[in-house]
């Protein structure tokens, strides 16, 4: 059996529950994603996420789109 991705698992969960997902389902999918990725990919994701958070903190200004 081929390894199921976290997105595939979550989509099936959503389908089987007729359009309902709990916070636990989402948390489980996130944990599955951590296990699915290689350590290097996790490091990249964490590093990129930290860069985005730092950038957002430095530019915490709402823009007017009108």
C-alpha positions in Angstrom: 0.0 0.0 0.0 1.3 3.4 -1.0 1.9 5.9 1.8 -1.0 8.3 2.2 -0.2 12.0 2.3 -1.6 14.1 5.2 -3.8 16.0 2.7 -5.2 12.8 1.2 -5.9 11.5 4.7 -7.7 14.8 5.7 -9.7 14.8 2.5 -10.9 11.2 3.1 -11.7 12.1 6.7 -13.7 15.1 5.5 -15.6 13.0 3.0 -16.4 10.2 5.5 -17.6 12.7 8.0 -19.9 14.4 5.4 -18.1 17.7 5.5 -17.1 17.9 9.1 -13.6 18.1 10.5 -12.7 18.5 14.2 -9.8 20.4 15.6 -8.3 17.0 16.5 -8.5 15.9 12.9 -6.6 19.0 11.8 -4.0 18.5 14.6 -3.6 14.8 13.6 -3.0 15.8 10.0 -0.4 18.4 11.1 1.4 15.7 13.1 1.2 13.3 10.1 2.8 16.1 7.9 5.7 16.4 10.4 6.3 12.6 10.1 5.9 12.7 6.3 8.6 15.3 5.7 12.3 14.6 5.9 14.2 16.3 8.7 15.7 18.7 6.2 12.3 19.6 4.8 11.1 20.2 8.4 14.1 22.4 9.0 13.4 24.4 5.9 9.7 24.8 6.7 10.5 25.9 10.3 13.2 28.3 9.1 10.9 29.7 6.4 8.0 30.0 8.8 10.3 31.9 11.3 11.4 34.3 8.5 7.8 35.0 7.5 6.8 35.6 11.2 9.7 38.0 11.7 8.8 39.8 8.5 5.2 40.1 9.5 6.2 41.4 12.9 8.4 44.1 11.3 5.7 45.1 8.9 2.6 44.8 11.1 0.8 47.5 9.2 -2.6 47.1 7.5 -2.6 48.2 3.9 -5.6 50.0 2.3 -6.6 48.1 -0.8 -9.2 50.6 -2.0 
